[in-house]
Amino acid sequence: MLSATTTIPAPFRYPFRIFFLSTAFSAVLLIPLWLFFLLGGGTLQPALPALHWHQHEMLGAFVNSAIAGFLLTAVCAWTGTRPVAGWPLAALWLLWLAGGGAMLFGSYPWLAMAVDLAFLPAVALLAARPIVAKRQWRQLPLLAVLTLLWLCDLGYHLSGDTQWLRAAMLLTGGLILVVGGRITPAFSRNWLLQQGQPTADISTWRWLEVLTLASTLLLVLTEASGQVPAGLVAVVALVAGLSAGLRTLLWRGWRVRREPLLAILHIGLLWVAAGFLLRSLAGFGLVTDAVWLHALGAGAMGTMILGVMARVALGHTGRPLALPSGITLAFGLIFLAGLLRVIAGLGWLPWAFGIHAASLCWTVAFALFIWRYFPILTRPRIDGKPG
């Protein structure tokens, strides 16, 4: 008997399909648009000041789309429930699209704010229904992070103060630590076992988990408050960065270096640790905020999102976990994009060359994803199952 989803166009059969495509397309469009605005922008100007628009949309358009695709797909696997699909999924996607359009072209600030702020609560409600129905209480921290991200967005819209966007960047780093902590050591162990290798040295220390996540949450709160002395914020960031780095190193990423789908996850987590450590240096006045923001943005967010999308799209369409040609290059380019942007921020490269080179690497990386994954995400599963 045919599944009901077979009558739905493939991109709207599962949340990861349309939202992973949207994430990649937004990545390809947002950075060139930012450079366009940075270099003058002609008569086209976004609804927000150009720098604010860049910071906001890397979260609101790029990250939020990836969150929706991953979370609403993962919830189905965790709870054994049917995915959001068809018209409800299309409506959610159109809401995301309207939010991005409002931020780019909106002439009515309050309307743009309302549309932009509607998306994350919609995602959270759709994710909460199966979680509550199946009493999967261990998933509630993810919904709490979504709520905090929404509050950061609200704080920015009401105040216009970018401290809220900075807090959201740090919180996104925390979300990467939570999700990465669930999948990275487990996937690494499974792969090593398949290779006939021991896994006893891949360890997780409970106290370190608590310290990492608690210090990250405290860092977010101190950043959002704007009232904590810079030196104290720097100390909190130092603790968060060191604990996040040690936590990742305990998972022995070098042992899975021959498998790009796993290595990229470890690299993404190390970028988070680097971002927090650079935030500490910024608190001590040793680097500018642009350095740690781009370590988390171009580095951690770009790397982890690309890596997770590449893996999830294969597994959930019935394909073996073997990268399509060109995606290993995309992984290398996204790492280089983060590295170049951080180095340029440190003044070790000419600024104009650094941002243009980093932007090119970022754009080509996600363009390669679109090229290789568009057929995968827009066609039915190869095994004939729903998904």
C-alpha positions in Angstrom: 0.0 0.0 0.0 1.3 3.4 -0.9 2.1 5.9 1.8 0.1 9.0 2.0 3.3 11.0 1.6 3.7 9.7 -2.0 1.2 12.2 -3.2 3.1 15.1 -1.7 5.9 16.7 -3.7 9.2 15.3 -2.5 10.6 18.5 -1.0 7.6 18.8 1.3 7.5 15.1 2.5 10.0 15.7 5.3 11.2 18.9 7.0 14.9 18.3 6.3 14.3 18.3 2.5 13.0 21.8 2.0 14.8 23.4 5.0 18.2 22.0 4.1 17.8 23.3 0.6 16.7 26.7 2.0 19.7 26.8 4.4 22.1 26.2 1.5 20.4 28.7 -0.8 20.4 31.3 2.0 24.1 30.7 2.6 24.8 31.3 -1.1 22.8 34.5 -1.2 23.4 36.1 2.1 27.1 36.6 1.9 27.2 38.1 -1.6 24.3 40.4 -0.6 26.3 41.5 2.5 29.3 42.3 0.4 27.0 44.2 -2.0 25.7 46.3 0.9 29.2 46.7 2.4 30.5 48.1 -0.9 27.6 50.6 -1.3 24.5 48.6 -2.2 23.2 51.1 -4.7 19.5 52.0 -4.0 18.7 48.6 -2.4 19.0 48.7 1.4 17.7 46.1 3.9 15.1 46.9 6.6 17.8 47.0 9.2 21.2 48.8 9.2 23.4 46.8 6.9 25.7 45.3 9.5 22.8 44.5 11.8 21.0 42.8 8.8 24.1 40.7 8.2 24.3 39.6 11.8 20.6 39.0 12.2 20.0 37.1 9.0 22.9 34.7 9.5 20.9 33.7 12.5 17.3 34.3 11.4 17.6 33.0 7.8 20.6 30.6 7.8 20.7 29.1 11.3 16.9 29.0 11.9 16.3 27.2 8.7 18.9 24.6 9.6 17.4 24.2 13.1 13.9 23.7 11.6 15.2 21.0 9.2 17.2 19.1 11.8 14.9 19.4 14.8 11.6 18.6 13.1 13.3 15.6 11.4 15.0 14.4 14.6 11.8 14.6 16.6 10.2 12.1 14.3 13.1 9.6 14.9 13.1 10.2 18.6 9.3 9.8 19.1 8.4 7.4 16.3 5.8 9.9 15.0 5.0 11.1 11.5 6.8 14.2 10.2 5.3 17.6 9.5 4.6 17.3 5.8 2.5 18.7 2.9 0.6 21.9 3.4 1.6 22.4 7.1 5.3 22.1 6.2 4.8 24.4 3.2 3.1 27.0 5.4 6.0 26.8 7.9 8.5 27.2 5.0 6.5 30.2 3.6 6.6 31.8 7.1 10.4 31.4 7.1 10.6 32.9 3.6 8.4 35.8 4.5 10.6 36.5 7.5 13.7 36.7 5.3 11.8 38.9 2.8 10.6 41.2 5.5 14.1 41.7 6.8 15.4 42.4 3.3 12.6 44.5 1.8 10.3 45.4 4.8 9.1 49.0 4.8 7.0 48.5 7.9 9.3 47.7 10.9 6.6 46.4 13.2 5.2 44.1 10.6 8.7 42.9 9.7 9.4 42.2 13.3 6.1 40.3 13.8 6.7 38.1 10.8 10.3 37.4 11.7 9.4 36.6 15.3 6.7 34.1 14.3 8.9 31.4 12.9 10.8 29.9 15.9 7.6 29.6 18.1 6.0 27.8 15.2 8.9 25.4 15.0 8.9 24.9 18.8 5.2 24.1 18.8 5.5 21.6 16.0 8.4 19.9 17.8 6.7 20.1 21.2 3.6 18.2 20.2 5.2 14.8 19.7 7.7 15.3 22.5 4.9 15.9 25.0 2.7 13.2 23.5 5.4 10.6 23.8 6.8 12.0 27.1 10.3 12.5 25.7 11.2 14.9 28.4 15.0 14.6 27.7 14.3 16.6 24.5 12.9 19.6 26.4 16.4 21.4 26.7 16.4 21.8 22.9 13.0 23.6 23.1 14.4 25.7 25.9 17.3 26.8 23.6 14.8 27.7 20.9 12.9 29.8 23.5 16.1 31.6 24.5 17.0 32.2 20.8 13.6 33.7 20.3 14.0 35.9 23.4 17.4 37.2 22.0 15.7 38.0 18.7 12.9 39.8 20.6 15.4 41.7 22.7 17.2 42.9 19.5 14.0 44.0 17.8 12.8 46.0 20.8 16.2 47.6 21.6 18.2 47.6 18.4 21.2 46.6 20.6 23.5 44.0 19.0 24.3 42.6 22.4 21.3 40.4 21.8 22.6 39.2 18.5 26.0 38.5 20.1 24.2 36.5 22.9 22.3 34.6 20.2 25.6 33.7 18.5 27.0 32.3 21.7 23.7 30.5 22.3 23.9 28.9 18.9 27.4 27.7 19.8 25.7 26.1 22.9 23.1 24.5 20.7 25.9 23.0 18.5 27.5 21.6 21.7 24.2 20.0 22.8 23.4 18.4 19.4 27.1 17.6 18.7 27.3 16.0 22.1 24.5 13.6 21.2 25.6 12.6 17.8 29.4 13.0 17.5 30.7 10.4 20.1 27.9 7.9 19.2 28.6 8.1 15.4 32.3 7.9 16.0 32.0 4.8 18.2 29.7 3.1 15.6 32.1 3.8 12.8 35.1 2.6 14.7 33.3 -0.6 15.6 32.5 -1.2 12.0 36.2 -0.8 11.3 36.9 -3.4 13.9 38.6 -0.9 16.2 38.3 -0.4 20.0 36.2 2.4 21.3 36.9 2.4 25.0 39.1 5.5 24.8 36.1 7.6 23.5 34.8 8.9 26.8 32.4 11.3 28.2 32.9 12.8 31.7 29.7 13.8 33.4 31.2 16.6 35.4 32.7 18.0 32.2 29.4 17.9 30.4 27.8 19.9 33.3 30.6 22.4 33.4 30.6 22.9 29.6 26.9 23.5 29.3 26.5 25.5 32.5 29.4 27.8 31.7 28.0 28.3 28.2 24.6 29.2 29.5 26.2 31.6 32.0 28.2 33.2 29.1 25.1 33.7 27.1 23.3 35.4 30.1 26.3 37.7 30.9 26.5 38.7 27.2 22.8 39.4 27.0 22.7 41.4 30.2 25.3 43.9 29.0 25.9 44.8 32.7 28.6 42.3 33.7 32.2 43.6 33.8 34.2 42.7 30.7 36.9 40.8 32.7 34.3 38.6 34.4 32.7 37.8 31.0 36.2 36.9 29.7 36.7 34.5 32.6 33.4 32.8 32.0 34.2 32.5 28.3 37.6 31.0 29.1 36.0 28.3 31.3 33.4 27.6 28.6 36.1 27.4 25.8 38.5 25.2 27.7 35.8 22.8 28.9 34.2 22.6 25.4 37.6 21.9 23.9 38.5 19.2 26.4 35.1 17.6 26.0 35.6 17.4 22.2 39.2 16.1 22.5 38.0 13.2 24.7 36.1 11.9 21.7 39.3 11.4 19.8 38.4 13.0 16.5 41.7 12.1 14.9 40.7 8.4 15.0 37.9 9.1 12.5 39.9 11.4 10.3 39.5 9.0 7.3 35.7 9.5 7.4 34.9 13.1 6.3 31.3 12.8 7.6 32.6 12.3 11.1 35.7 14.4 11.0 33.7 17.5 10.0 31.6 17.1 13.2 34.6 17.1 15.4 36.0 20.2 13.6 32.7 22.0 14.0 32.8 21.4 17.8 36.4 22.6 18.0 35.4 25.8 16.3 32.9 26.4 19.1 35.6 26.0 21.6 37.8 28.4 19.6 35.0 30.9 19.4 34.5 30.9 23.2 38.3 31.3 23.8 38.4 34.2 21.3 35.5 35.7 23.2 37.6 35.5 26.3 40.5 37.3 24.5 38.0 40.0 23.4 36.9 40.5 27.0 40.5 41.1 27.9 40.8 43.6 25.0 43.3 41.4 23.0 41.1 40.9 19.9 38.0 42.6 18.5 34.5 41.1 18.7 34.6 40.5 15.0 37.1 37.7 15.5 35.1 35.5 17.9 31.8 36.3 16.1 33.3 34.9 12.8 34.9 31.9 14.6 31.4 31.0 15.7 29.7 32.1 12.5 31.8 31.3 9.5 33.7 28.6 11.5 31.4 26.7 13.9 28.0 27.4 12.3 29.1 27.0 8.7 31.1 23.8 9.4 28.6 22.0 11.7 25.5 22.9 9.6 27.1 21.7 6.4 28.4 18.5 8.0 25.1 17.6 9.6 23.0 18.4 6.5 25.4 16.3 4.3 24.9 13.3 6.7 21.2 13.6 7.5 20.2 14.0 3.8 22.0 10.8 2.9 20.6 8.7 5.8 17.0 9.9 5.6 16.8 9.3 1.8 17.9 5.7 2.1 21.4 6.2 0.8 24.6 4.8 2.1 26.7 7.2 4.2 29.2 7.9 1.4 29.8 11.5 0.4 28.9 12.5 -3.2 31.9 13.8 -5.2 32.8 17.4 -4.4 31.5 17.5 -0.9 34.9 16.7 0.7 36.1 19.8 -1.1 33.1 21.7 0.2 34.1 20.7 3.8 37.7 21.9 3.1 36.4 25.2 1.7 34.0 25.9 4.6 36.9 25.3 7.1 39.1 27.6 5.0 36.3 30.3 5.0 36.2 30.4 8.8 40.0 30.4 9.1 40.5 33.2 6.5 37.8 35.3 8.2 39.3 34.9 11.6 42.8 35.6 10.3 41.6 38.7 8.5 39.9 39.9 11.8 43.2 39.4 13.6 44.9 41.7 11.0 47.2 38.9 9.8 45.8 39.3 6.2 44.7 42.5 4.4 41.1 43.0 5.5 39.6 43.3 2.0 41.4 40.3 0.7 40.5 38.2 3.7 36.8 38.9 3.6 36.5 38.4 -0.1 38.5 35.2 -0.1 36.5 33.9 2.9 33.2 34.9 1.2 34.2 33.0 -2.0 35.1 29.9 -0.1 31.9 30.0 1.9 29.7 30.5 -1.2 31.4 27.8 -3.3 31.1 25.3 -0.4 27.4 25.7 -0.1 27.0 25.9 -3.9 28.7 22.5 -4.1 26.2 21.2 -1.6 23.3 22.5 -3.7 24.8 21.0 -6.8 25.3 17.5 -5.4 22.3 17.4 -2.9 19.5 19.1 -4.9 18.7 15.8 -6.7 18.9 13.9 -3.4 16.5 16.3 -1.6 14.0 16.7 -4.4 13.5 13.1 -5.4 11.9 10.2 -3.5 13.9 7.9 -1.3 15.8 5.3 -3.3 14.5 2.5 -1.1 10.8 3.4 -1.7 10.2 4.1 2.0 8.5 7.3 3.2 10.9 10.1 3.9 
